[in-house]
Amino acid sequence: MPEEGVPLSPKLTQLTSPEIVHLAELFVRQGVNKIRLTGGEPTVRKDIVQLMREIGNLRTKGLKELCITTNGVALHRKLDAMAESGLTGVNLSLDTLDPFQFQIMTRRSGHELVMRSVNRILEMNDLGANIKLKINCVVMRGINDREILDFVELGREKNIETRFIEYMPFDGNKWSQGKMVSYNEMLDVIRAKYPSLHPVQGHPNDTSKTYKIPGFVGKLGFITSMTENFCGTCNRLRITSDGNLKVCLFGNAEVSLRDVIRQSNNGEPIDEAALRNLEHPKQGDGETARTALGASYPSLSTLDDSLLNVIGEAVKRKKARHAGMGELENMKNRPMILIGEPINLESLKLGAKEAVARTARFPMANKFPFSWSSLLRAPQGQDHYHLRPYTTSALSFRQPSGSSHWPKKDGVALTSRIMPASSKLTHLTSAGTAHMVAIGEKQDTKRAATAVSRVSFSNAETYDAIATSALSKGDALAVARVAGIMAAKRCSDLIALAHSGLRLTGVEIDLDLVKPFGTATSNQSAEIKDRGILKNGGIEIRATVQCHGPTGVEMEALTAATVAALNIYDMCKAVDKGMLIEGTRVLSKSGGKSGDWIWDDREGNIVKK
């Protein structure tokens, strides 16, 4: 997890559990016999056990392995239920065995919980659970490379495969070649103490090189993506949580399976009820559920063919090998935790309609494009594909346009949650996707913006506590003022498309503590009524931000006012849990192409100065 955190994914962009299970079944029917749920962190998903149970039921259709990759913090609480659901393997990500170092690296406690998960798996295996346990350690020079031999010792008496991973570059992980410890360096360190270390034969499609120390119960593995790639035998396919197919972890090309599958539900997410309705549509007035809008939506079975077309084309385009070390560190790709940085999605994401249109040009072999069976039996001894759904984020989501299967009414394609491109919406491309407005050629000018917000108290005691400095946390107004100033300076870290590096020349935060209505003067009472303050008093917040730069500072002012209000809430929540934050808006703006204006409450609109 990057230190600055990640933007949360809009729920509607994420695959639902029925969609995940449907895709899993589709892949299993084509020969995939191993599925791994990864992350992010899959154990935080509320329905993870039920999801694993439904995927586990695919064992009757050819699934052999159901695995999970996890940080292990919450795993111990769900292990038994997961095992009953068909869990066969756990890859546990752990980069240090030192509890203190763990807290530094992860910025949280939890080492004891991770080890509890490890020990629980070993206990279950003693009882016959037969869960393959692998501990994945990303080795970084100067951080945890001194612990290599400690990790090796884990396998002395326990059936654990410790896998050392070369540090790989992803957006946000501050990769540098100097921090990467190569596979050969790690081997040298281990052989200096264990000279009898030797390689053992693994599966042809293993991503790691397996080694063994005589007398040790466990094994060692090395994932050498940076120095000795294994692209020629890699048979992994990944589906992101927002439904994109990645045929290579290091590749930035993606194709949306979500957009295809949702065509059967008018572009809407498919939940359990929708799935039942699509599989067994109810008849009513001569219409099925899929013709509710006067259009005929493709059935799920019909869309399965389209999905296979899209997948087949994506697999066919997979490159022989991923980029080299010098290229990877400069190439845009999703971070492992996020898989959804604001990169040029237009060039990286292939819409469902476009992908289906491309595959339609190729002949079908036994219903599947490019002989799916041969694609799933990749060369050099590969006998199956691994399907890896893993957690991602989508900063923009769009539906395919112009698809022949897309529902229409009165000749117009029906799409949901699509913002049409508009010349007034400068953050949208002509295709309707979000991007950051280019300001490199704009002239620096003096600009300012003022935003307001309001915190209304639900009891009069809150006013008294602030006025008499009786809050246990201290001076609420002073803390909120400083927080607002800090927020203005960090706006680009909070607002996805805000520009960073603006030269702010001033930030002023004014906080007006308004008396409860019953104690206000007659003049103030009229003013309070006009502004809509609740009778128990509150705080009016006004944030003014100035800069000399190429773009306005409305977002900086709004961020400052909002964060100041949130800090008032945090300071006062012990005495008032019913506070209301409201009325946040830009009050005035000056400078820039759109000119100067101020908000007029009476007109309910802006007034040009």
C-alpha positions as CSV (number, residue, x, y, z in Angstrom):
1,M,0.0,0.0,0.0
2,P,1.5,3.4,-1.0
3,E,2.1,5.7,2.0
4,E,-0.3,8.2,0.6
5,G,-3.0,5.6,0.3
6,V,-5.1,4.8,-2.8
7,P,-8.4,6.1,-4.1
8,L,-11.3,3.8,-3.4
9,S,-12.9,2.0,-6.3
10,P,-16.5,3.0,-7.2
11,K,-18.6,0.0,-6.3
12,L,-20.5,0.0,-9.5
13,T,-17.3,-0.6,-11.5
14,Q,-16.4,-3.7,-9.6
15,L,-17.4,-7.2,-10.6
16,T,-20.2,-8.6,-8.5
17,S,-19.8,-12.1,-7.0
18,P,-22.2,-13.7,-9.5
19,E,-20.2,-12.1,-12.3
20,I,-17.0,-13.5,-10.9
21,V,-18.4,-17.0,-10.5
22,H,-19.9,-16.8,-14.1
23,L,-16.5,-15.9,-15.5
24,A,-14.7,-18.5,-13.4
25,E,-17.1,-21.2,-14.7
26,L,-16.5,-20.0,-18.3
27,F,-12.8,-20.4,-17.9
28,V,-13.0,-23.7,-16.2
29,R,-15.2,-25.0,-19.1
30,Q,-12.3,-24.1,-21.4
31,G,-9.6,-26.0,-19.5
32,V,-8.5,-23.6,-16.7
33,N,-8.0,-25.9,-13.6
34,K,-6.5,-23.5,-11.1
35,I,-8.0,-20.2,-9.8
36,R,-6.3,-17.9,-7.3
37,L,-8.0,-15.0,-5.5
38,T,-5.5,-12.3,-4.9
39,G,-5.5,-8.6,-4.0
40,G,-5.4,-5.9,-2.7
41,E,-6.5,-8.1,0.2
42,P,-9.2,-10.6,-0.6
43,T,-10.0,-11.5,3.0
44,V,-11.5,-8.1,3.6
45,R,-14.3,-8.9,1.2
46,K,-17.4,-9.6,3.2
47,D,-18.5,-12.5,1.1
48,I,-15.1,-14.1,0.5
49,V,-16.0,-17.4,2.0
50,Q,-19.3,-17.7,0.1
51,L,-17.5,-16.7,-3.1
52,M,-14.9,-19.4,-2.6
53,R,-17.6,-21.9,-1.9
54,E,-19.3,-21.2,-5.2
55,I,-16.0,-21.3,-7.1
56,G,-15.0,-24.4,-5.2
57,N,-18.2,-26.1,-6.5
58,L,-16.6,-25.9,-10.0
59,R,-14.4,-28.9,-9.0
60,T,-17.1,-31.1,-10.5
61,K,-16.4,-29.3,-13.8
62,G,-12.7,-29.6,-13.8
63,L,-11.3,-27.2,-11.3
64,K,-8.4,-28.7,-9.4
65,E,-6.9,-25.9,-7.3
66,L,-8.5,-23.0,-5.5
67,C,-5.9,-20.7,-3.9
68,I,-5.6,-17.3,-2.2
69,T,-2.9,-14.7,-1.9
70,T,-3.2,-12.7,1.3
71,N,-1.3,-10.6,3.9
72,G,-2.5,-13.1,6.5
73,V,-3.8,-10.5,9.0
74,A,-7.4,-11.7,9.0
75,L,-6.9,-15.1,7.5
76,H,-6.8,-17.1,10.7
77,R,-10.5,-16.2,11.4
78,K,-11.7,-17.6,8.1
79,L,-9.3,-20.5,7.4
80,D,-11.5,-23.3,8.5
81,A,-14.5,-22.1,6.5
82,M,-12.2,-21.5,3.5
83,A,-10.9,-25.1,3.8
84,E,-14.4,-26.4,3.8
85,S,-15.1,-24.3,0.7
86,G,-12.3,-26.0,-1.2
87,L,-9.2,-24.0,-0.4
88,T,-6.1,-25.9,-1.6
89,G,-3.3,-23.3,-1.4
90,V,-2.2,-20.1,0.4
91,N,0.4,-17.7,-0.7
92,L,1.1,-15.4,2.3
93,S,2.9,-12.1,1.6
94,L,5.4,-11.4,4.4
95,D,8.5,-9.3,3.9
96,T,9.9,-9.4,7.5
97,L,9.9,-11.7,10.5
98,D,10.7,-8.9,12.8
99,P,7.5,-7.5,14.5
100,F,9.1,-4.0,14.8
101,Q,10.2,-4.0,11.2
102,F,6.8,-5.3,10.2
103,Q,5.2,-2.2,11.7
104,I,7.6,0.1,10.0
105,M,7.1,-1.5,6.6
106,T,3.3,-1.9,6.7
107,R,2.6,1.2,8.9
108,R,0.4,-1.0,11.1
109,S,0.7,-3.7,13.7
110,G,-0.4,-7.2,12.9
111,H,2.7,-9.4,12.8
112,E,1.4,-11.6,15.5
113,L,-1.9,-12.1,13.6
114,V,0.0,-13.1,10.4
115,M,2.0,-15.7,12.4
116,R,-1.2,-17.0,13.9
117,S,-2.5,-17.6,10.4
118,V,0.8,-19.4,9.4
119,N,0.6,-21.6,12.5
120,R,-3.1,-22.4,11.9
121,I,-2.4,-23.6,8.4
122,L,0.3,-25.9,9.8
123,E,-2.0,-27.2,12.4
124,M,-4.8,-27.9,9.9
125,N,-2.3,-29.7,7.6
126,D,-1.3,-31.9,10.6
127,L,-5.0,-32.9,10.7
128,G,-5.0,-33.6,7.0
129,A,-6.2,-30.3,5.4
130,N,-3.3,-30.5,2.8
131,I,-3.2,-26.8,2.2
132,K,0.0,-25.8,0.3
133,L,1.6,-22.9,2.2
134,K,4.0,-20.6,0.4
135,I,5.4,-17.4,2.0
136,N,6.3,-14.7,-0.5
137,C,9.0,-12.3,0.5
138,V,10.0,-9.4,-1.7
139,V,13.7,-8.8,-1.0
140,M,14.8,-5.1,-0.9
141,R,18.4,-4.1,-0.3
142,G,18.9,-2.2,3.0
143,I,15.4,-3.0,4.2
144,N,15.0,-6.8,4.7
145,D,17.8,-8.4,2.8
146,R,19.5,-9.2,6.1
147,E,16.6,-11.5,6.9
148,I,17.1,-13.9,4.0
149,L,18.7,-16.6,6.2
150,D,15.9,-16.2,8.8
151,F,13.3,-16.9,6.1
152,V,15.3,-19.9,5.0
153,E,15.1,-21.3,8.5
154,L,11.3,-21.3,8.4
155,G,11.4,-24.5,6.3
156,R,13.9,-26.4,8.5
157,E,11.2,-28.3,10.5
158,K,8.0,-27.0,8.8
159,N,6.5,-27.8,5.4
160,I,6.7,-24.2,4.2
161,E,7.9,-23.1,0.8
162,T,9.6,-19.7,1.2
163,R,9.7,-17.8,-2.1
164,F,12.1,-14.9,-2.5
165,I,10.9,-12.3,-5.1
166,E,13.0,-9.9,-6.9
167,Y,11.8,-6.3,-6.2
168,M,9.7,-5.3,-9.2
169,P,8.7,-1.8,-10.5
170,F,5.0,-0.9,-10.2
171,D,3.5,2.6,-10.1
172,G,3.8,4.0,-6.6
173,N,6.3,1.5,-5.1
174,K,9.4,3.8,-5.4
175,W,11.4,1.1,-7.2
176,S,15.0,1.6,-8.0
177,Q,17.5,-0.9,-9.4
178,G,19.8,-0.2,-6.4
179,K,17.2,-1.6,-4.0
180,M,16.7,-4.8,-6.1
181,V,18.6,-7.9,-4.8
182,S,19.0,-10.3,-7.7
183,Y,18.3,-14.0,-7.7
184,N,22.0,-14.9,-8.0
185,E,22.9,-12.6,-5.1
186,M,20.3,-14.3,-2.9
187,L,21.7,-17.7,-3.9
188,D,25.2,-16.6,-2.9
189,V,24.0,-15.5,0.5
190,I,22.2,-18.8,1.1
191,R,24.9,-21.1,-0.2
192,A,27.5,-19.4,2.0
193,K,25.7,-21.0,4.9
194,Y,24.0,-23.9,3.2
195,P,26.4,-25.1,0.5
196,S,24.3,-28.2,-0.2
197,L,21.4,-26.1,-1.6
198,H,20.4,-27.5,-4.9
199,P,17.6,-27.0,-7.5
200,V,14.8,-29.5,-7.8
201,Q,12.5,-30.2,-10.6
202,G,9.3,-28.2,-10.5
203,H,6.2,-27.9,-12.7
204,P,6.9,-26.7,-16.3
205,N,4.6,-23.7,-15.7
206,D,5.9,-22.7,-12.3
207,T,6.8,-19.0,-11.9
208,S,9.5,-19.8,-9.4
209,K,12.7,-21.7,-9.5
210,T,12.6,-24.3,-6.7
211,Y,15.5,-25.3,-4.4
212,K,16.0,-27.7,-1.6
213,I,18.4,-27.9,1.4
214,P,19.0,-31.5,2.5
215,G,17.5,-32.2,5.9
216,F,15.0,-29.4,5.6
217,V,11.3,-30.2,5.4
218,G,10.3,-27.2,3.4
219,K,11.6,-25.8,0.1
220,L,12.8,-22.5,-1.3
221,G,11.7,-20.7,-4.4
222,F,12.9,-17.7,-6.4
223,I,10.7,-15.5,-8.6
224,T,13.2,-13.9,-11.0
225,S,11.0,-11.6,-13.1
226,M,13.7,-8.9,-13.3
227,T,16.8,-10.9,-14.1
228,E,15.6,-14.2,-15.7
229,N,12.1,-13.8,-17.0
230,F,9.9,-16.9,-17.4
231,C,7.5,-15.5,-20.0
232,G,8.0,-18.6,-22.3
233,T,6.3,-20.9,-19.8
234,C,4.0,-18.5,-18.0
235,N,0.3,-19.5,-18.4
236,R,-1.3,-17.0,-16.1
237,L,-4.3,-14.9,-17.0
238,R,-5.5,-12.2,-14.6
239,I,-8.9,-10.6,-14.2
240,T,-8.9,-7.4,-12.3
241,S,-11.7,-6.7,-9.8
242,D,-13.2,-4.1,-12.3
243,G,-13.4,-6.9,-14.9
244,N,-10.4,-6.2,-17.1
245,L,-8.3,-9.1,-18.5
246,K,-4.5,-8.8,-18.2
247,V,-2.5,-11.5,-20.0
248,C,0.7,-10.2,-18.4
249,L,1.3,-8.8,-15.0
250,F,3.8,-6.3,-16.5
251,G,1.7,-5.5,-19.5
252,N,-0.4,-2.4,-19.5
253,A,-2.8,-3.6,-22.2
254,E,-6.2,-4.6,-20.8
255,V,-9.6,-5.6,-22.2
256,S,-12.9,-5.3,-20.4
257,L,-14.9,-8.5,-19.8
258,R,-17.2,-6.7,-17.4
259,D,-18.6,-4.5,-20.2
260,V,-19.4,-7.6,-22.3
261,I,-21.1,-9.6,-19.6
262,R,-23.2,-6.6,-18.5
263,Q,-24.7,-6.2,-21.9
264,S,-27.2,-8.9,-20.9
265,N,-28.4,-6.6,-18.0
266,N,-28.6,-3.2,-19.8
267,G,-25.1,-2.3,-18.6
268,E,-26.0,-2.7,-15.0
269,P,-24.1,-4.9,-12.4
270,I,-25.5,-8.4,-12.2
271,D,-26.4,-9.5,-8.7
272,E,-28.0,-12.8,-7.6
273,A,-31.5,-11.6,-8.5
274,A,-30.5,-10.3,-11.9
275,L,-28.6,-13.5,-12.6
276,R,-31.6,-15.7,-11.8
277,N,-33.8,-13.4,-14.0
278,L,-31.3,-13.6,-16.9
279,E,-31.0,-17.4,-16.6
280,H,-34.8,-17.9,-16.2
281,P,-36.5,-14.8,-17.5
282,K,-40.1,-14.3,-16.2
283,Q,-42.8,-14.0,-18.8
284,G,-45.1,-11.0,-18.5
285,D,-47.4,-9.4,-21.0
286,G,-45.6,-11.2,-23.8
287,E,-42.2,-9.7,-22.8
288,T,-39.3,-11.1,-21.0
289,A,-37.2,-9.2,-18.5
290,R,-34.7,-8.6,-21.2
291,T,-37.1,-6.6,-23.4
292,A,-38.4,-4.3,-20.7
293,L,-37.2,-1.2,-22.6
294,G,-38.4,-2.3,-25.9
295,A,-35.0,-3.7,-26.8
296,S,-33.7,-7.2,-27.0
297,Y,-30.6,-7.8,-24.9
298,P,-28.3,-10.7,-25.6
299,S,-28.6,-13.7,-23.3
300,L,-25.8,-14.8,-21.1
301,S,-25.1,-17.8,-23.2
302,T,-24.9,-15.6,-26.3
303,L,-22.5,-13.2,-24.5
304,D,-20.3,-16.2,-23.5
305,D,-19.4,-16.5,-27.1
306,S,-18.5,-12.8,-27.2
307,L,-16.4,-13.2,-24.0
308,L,-14.5,-16.1,-25.6
309,N,-13.9,-14.0,-28.7
310,V,-12.5,-11.1,-26.6
311,I,-10.4,-13.4,-24.4
312,G,-9.0,-15.3,-27.4
313,E,-8.0,-12.1,-29.1
314,A,-6.3,-10.9,-26.0
315,V,-4.4,-14.1,-25.5
316,K,-3.3,-14.1,-29.1
317,R,-1.9,-10.6,-28.7
318,K,0.2,-11.6,-25.7
319,K,3.9,-10.6,-26.3
320,A,6.6,-13.2,-26.2
321,R,8.2,-11.6,-23.2
322,H,7.6,-8.6,-21.0
323,A,9.7,-5.4,-21.1
324,G,13.2,-5.5,-19.7
325,M,14.4,-3.9,-16.5
326,G,15.4,-0.6,-18.0
327,E,12.0,-0.3,-19.7
328,L,9.8,-1.5,-16.9
329,E,10.9,1.1,-14.4
330,N,9.8,3.9,-16.8
331,M,6.6,2.2,-18.1
332,K,3.2,3.1,-16.8
333,N,1.4,0.2,-15.2
334,R,-1.1,-0.3,-12.4
335,P,0.3,-0.5,-8.9
336,M,-0.1,-4.0,-7.4
337,I,-2.4,-2.7,-4.6
338,L,-4.4,-0.4,-6.9
339,I,-4.2,-1.6,-10.5
340,G,-5.8,1.6,-11.7
341,E,-3.6,4.7,-11.8
342,P,-4.8,7.7,-13.8
343,I,-2.8,6.5,-16.9
344,N,-4.0,6.9,-20.4
345,L,-6.9,4.5,-20.3
346,E,-7.8,5.3,-23.9
347,S,-4.7,3.6,-25.1
348,L,-4.6,0.8,-22.5
349,K,-8.2,-0.3,-22.2
350,L,-9.9,-2.0,-25.1
351,G,-13.6,-1.6,-24.9
352,A,-15.9,-4.6,-25.2
353,K,-17.4,-3.5,-28.5
354,E,-14.1,-2.8,-30.1
355,A,-12.6,-6.1,-28.9
356,V,-15.6,-8.1,-30.2
357,A,-15.5,-6.2,-33.5
358,R,-11.8,-7.1,-33.9
359,T,-12.3,-10.8,-33.1
360,A,-15.3,-11.0,-35.5
361,R,-12.9,-10.7,-38.4
362,F,-11.3,-14.1,-37.5
363,P,-12.8,-17.4,-38.3
364,M,-14.1,-19.6,-35.4
365,A,-12.7,-23.0,-34.8
366,N,-15.1,-25.3,-33.0
367,K,-17.0,-22.2,-31.8
368,F,-13.9,-20.7,-30.1
369,P,-11.6,-18.1,-31.8
370,F,-8.1,-19.1,-32.8
371,S,-8.7,-22.6,-31.4
372,W,-9.2,-21.8,-27.8
373,S,-8.1,-25.3,-26.8
374,S,-4.7,-24.8,-28.4
375,L,-4.4,-21.4,-26.8
376,L,-5.1,-22.8,-23.4
377,R,-2.5,-25.5,-24.0
378,A,0.4,-23.1,-24.3
379,P,3.8,-24.4,-25.6
380,Q,6.7,-25.9,-23.7
381,G,4.8,-28.4,-21.6
382,Q,2.0,-26.2,-20.3
383,D,-1.1,-28.2,-19.5
384,H,-3.4,-25.6,-18.0
385,Y,-4.0,-21.9,-17.5
386,H,-4.2,-20.3,-14.1
387,L,-6.9,-17.7,-13.7
388,R,-6.1,-14.9,-11.2
389,P,-8.9,-12.5,-10.3
390,Y,-7.2,-9.7,-8.3
391,T,-8.2,-6.4,-6.7
392,T,-8.1,-3.3,-8.8
393,S,-9.4,0.2,-9.0
394,A,-11.1,1.9,-11.9
395,L,-10.8,5.7,-11.9
396,S,-13.2,5.9,-14.9
397,F,-15.7,3.5,-16.2
398,R,-17.4,3.6,-19.5
399,Q,-19.7,1.4,-21.4
400,P,-19.0,0.2,-25.0
401,S,-20.6,2.4,-27.6
402,G,-22.3,1.3,-30.7
403,S,-22.3,-2.4,-30.0
404,S,-24.7,-4.5,-32.1
405,H,-25.8,-6.1,-28.9
406,W,-26.2,-2.9,-27.0
407,P,-29.9,-2.3,-26.1
408,K,-31.6,0.5,-28.0
409,K,-34.8,2.5,-27.7
410,D,-36.2,4.6,-30.6
411,G,-33.0,3.9,-32.4
412,V,-30.8,5.4,-29.7
413,A,-28.3,3.2,-27.8
414,L,-29.1,3.0,-24.1
415,T,-26.2,3.3,-21.8
416,S,-26.1,3.8,-18.0
417,R,-23.9,6.1,-15.9
418,I,-22.2,7.6,-18.9
419,M,-21.4,11.2,-18.9
420,P,-21.6,12.4,-22.5
421,A,-18.6,14.3,-23.9
422,S,-19.2,18.0,-23.7
423,S,-17.1,21.0,-24.7
424,K,-18.0,22.5,-21.3
425,L,-16.6,19.5,-19.4
426,T,-12.9,20.0,-20.0
427,H,-11.9,16.9,-17.9
428,L,-13.6,14.6,-20.4
429,T,-12.1,13.4,-23.7
430,S,-14.2,13.1,-26.8
431,A,-14.9,9.5,-25.8
432,G,-16.3,10.5,-22.4
433,T,-13.4,9.3,-20.3
434,A,-11.7,11.5,-17.6
435,H,-8.3,13.0,-18.0
436,M,-6.2,15.8,-16.5
437,V,-6.5,19.0,-18.4
438,A,-3.2,20.1,-20.0
439,I,-2.0,23.5,-18.5
440,G,1.6,23.5,-19.8
441,E,0.9,26.2,-22.4
442,K,-1.4,28.4,-20.2
443,Q,0.0,31.7,-18.9
444,D,0.6,32.2,-15.2
445,T,-1.7,34.8,-13.7
446,K,-2.9,35.9,-10.3
447,R,-5.8,33.8,-9.2
448,A,-7.9,33.4,-6.1
449,A,-11.0,31.5,-4.8
450,T,-13.1,31.5,-1.7
451,A,-15.1,28.6,-0.5
452,V,-17.4,28.3,2.5
453,S,-18.7,25.4,4.6
454,R,-20.7,25.2,7.8
455,V,-20.8,22.9,10.8
456,S,-24.2,23.0,12.6
457,F,-24.4,21.8,16.2
458,S,-27.1,19.5,17.4
459,N,-26.9,20.8,21.0
460,A,-26.0,24.1,22.6
461,E,-23.3,22.5,24.9
462,T,-21.0,22.2,21.9
463,Y,-20.9,26.0,21.5
464,D,-20.1,26.4,25.2
465,A,-17.4,23.8,25.1
466,I,-15.6,25.6,22.2
467,A,-16.2,29.1,23.6
468,T,-14.8,28.2,27.0
469,S,-11.9,26.0,25.7
470,A,-13.4,23.0,27.5
471,L,-12.9,20.4,24.8
472,S,-10.7,17.5,25.8
473,K,-8.8,17.6,22.5
474,G,-7.9,21.3,22.8
475,D,-8.6,24.4,20.7
476,A,-10.9,23.2,17.9
477,L,-10.7,26.5,15.9
478,A,-6.9,26.6,15.9
479,V,-6.6,22.9,14.9
480,A,-9.2,23.3,12.1
481,R,-7.5,26.4,10.8
482,V,-4.1,24.7,10.5
483,A,-5.7,21.6,9.0
484,G,-7.4,23.7,6.4
485,I,-4.2,25.3,5.4
486,M,-2.4,22.0,5.2
487,A,-5.3,20.6,3.1
488,A,-5.1,23.4,0.5
489,K,-1.4,22.6,0.0
490,R,-2.1,18.8,-0.4
491,C,-5.2,19.2,-2.7
492,S,-3.7,17.3,-5.6
493,D,-3.1,14.3,-3.3
494,L,-6.8,14.2,-2.5
495,I,-8.5,15.3,-5.7
496,A,-7.8,12.9,-8.6
497,L,-7.5,15.3,-11.4
498,A,-6.2,18.4,-9.5
499,H,-2.9,19.7,-10.7
500,S,0.1,19.4,-8.4
501,G,2.9,21.9,-7.9
502,L,0.7,25.1,-7.9
503,R,2.6,28.0,-6.3
504,L,0.1,29.0,-3.6
505,T,0.8,32.6,-2.5
506,G,-1.7,32.7,0.4
507,V,-4.2,30.6,2.3
508,E,-6.6,32.2,4.8
509,I,-9.0,30.2,7.0
510,D,-11.6,32.2,8.9
511,L,-13.8,30.4,11.4
512,D,-16.8,32.2,12.9
513,L,-18.3,30.6,16.0
514,V,-22.0,31.4,15.9
515,K,-24.0,31.5,19.1
516,P,-27.1,29.3,19.6
517,F,-30.2,31.0,18.2
518,G,-31.7,31.7,21.7
519,T,-28.7,33.7,22.8
520,A,-28.0,35.6,19.7
521,T,-28.8,39.3,19.3
522,S,-31.8,40.4,17.3
523,N,-29.6,41.5,14.4
524,Q,-27.6,38.3,14.5
525,S,-30.7,36.2,14.8
526,A,-32.0,37.6,11.5
527,E,-28.6,36.9,9.9
528,I,-28.6,33.4,11.3
529,K,-32.1,32.7,10.0
530,D,-31.1,34.0,6.6
531,R,-28.0,31.7,6.5
532,G,-30.0,28.7,7.7
533,I,-27.9,28.0,10.8
534,L,-29.5,25.5,13.2
535,K,-30.8,26.9,16.5
536,N,-28.0,25.3,18.5
537,G,-25.3,27.3,16.9
538,G,-22.4,26.3,14.7
539,I,-19.3,27.4,12.9
540,E,-19.1,29.3,9.6
541,I,-15.9,28.4,7.7
542,R,-14.4,30.6,4.9
543,A,-11.3,29.5,3.1
544,T,-9.5,31.8,0.6
545,V,-6.7,30.5,-1.5
546,Q,-4.4,32.6,-3.7
547,C,-1.9,31.6,-6.3
548,H,0.1,32.8,-9.2
549,G,-0.2,30.1,-11.8
550,P,-1.8,28.6,-14.9
551,T,-5.0,27.2,-13.3
552,G,-7.5,28.2,-10.7
553,V,-7.6,27.3,-7.1
554,E,-11.3,26.6,-6.5
555,M,-10.5,23.0,-5.6
556,E,-7.8,24.1,-3.2
557,A,-10.3,26.4,-1.5
558,L,-13.0,23.7,-1.3
559,T,-10.6,21.2,0.1
560,A,-9.4,23.6,2.7
561,A,-13.0,24.5,3.8
562,T,-14.1,20.8,3.8
563,V,-11.1,19.6,5.8
564,A,-11.4,22.4,8.3
565,A,-15.1,21.3,8.8
566,L,-14.1,17.7,9.2
567,N,-11.5,18.7,11.9
568,I,-14.2,20.6,13.8
569,Y,-16.3,17.4,13.7
570,D,-13.4,15.3,14.9
571,M,-12.6,17.8,17.8
572,C,-16.2,18.0,19.0
573,K,-17.6,14.5,18.3
574,A,-17.2,13.6,22.0
575,V,-19.8,16.1,23.0
576,D,-21.9,16.3,19.8
577,K,-22.4,13.2,17.6
578,G,-25.2,14.9,15.6
579,M,-23.3,17.7,14.0
580,L,-24.1,18.5,10.4
581,I,-21.6,19.6,7.8
582,E,-23.4,21.5,5.0
583,G,-23.4,24.4,2.7
584,T,-20.0,23.7,1.1
585,R,-19.5,25.6,-2.1
586,V,-17.3,28.0,-3.9
587,L,-18.3,31.5,-2.9
588,S,-16.2,33.5,-5.3
589,K,-13.4,33.2,-7.9
590,S,-11.1,35.7,-9.6
591,G,-8.6,35.4,-12.4
592,G,-8.3,33.1,-15.3
593,K,-10.2,32.8,-18.6
594,S,-13.7,32.5,-17.1
595,G,-13.2,35.9,-15.3
596,D,-14.3,37.0,-11.9
597,W,-17.6,36.0,-10.3
598,I,-19.3,35.6,-6.9
599,W,-22.2,33.4,-5.8
600,D,-25.5,35.2,-5.2
601,D,-27.7,33.3,-2.8
602,R,-30.7,35.3,-3.7
603,E,-30.4,34.6,-7.4
604,G,-29.2,31.1,-6.8
605,N,-26.5,31.6,-9.4
606,I,-23.1,33.2,-10.0
607,V,-22.9,36.9,-10.8
608,K,-20.0,38.2,-12.9
609,K,-18.0,41.0,-11.4
